[in-house]
Amino acid sequence: MRITLVILGLIMVATSAFAQQQQVEVPYTLADRDRLIQVEAEIKAIRNEMNSLRNEMNSLRNEMNSIRNEQETKFDAINRRIDDLRTLFFWGFGLLFSMMIFMLGFIIWDRRTTLAPVKSDIEKLKKENEMLKEIFKKHSESHPQLREILRNAGIL
């Protein structure tokens, strides 16, 4: 097995050495020169096309940048309008809530000022009622008919 591998290795080295020695020189002909000129011409044409495409791409980039700038200015204007509306709403709602609180305070103040005289009148009437009851009780001690009337009314 080793011998076969060694022989196989020697054959491979010998064939590669032989292949390197057989370099054949290819002559350069007029047809080759013409083909080279055509390839150079085609390369120039391709370069010209690529340059024109580059120019078009640059013009498109410029157009896109101008459109982007226009859109940014429009969005800035819209944002300013939204900010103005937001400020208006804040002021409007602030004013509305302030008016509601003012009205609530006014209503409470008005009720208290309206009820104060009524309360004092009720207190006065209660005192007068108590005094009349005392008078009737004292007077009923000397008049039996009045005492009977006051008992039936539930005062005594």
Residue pairs with C-beta under 8 A, 6 or more apart in sequence:
133 155
136 146
136 150
136 155
137 150
137 155
137 156
139 146
140 146
140 147
140 150
140 156
141 147
147 156
150 156
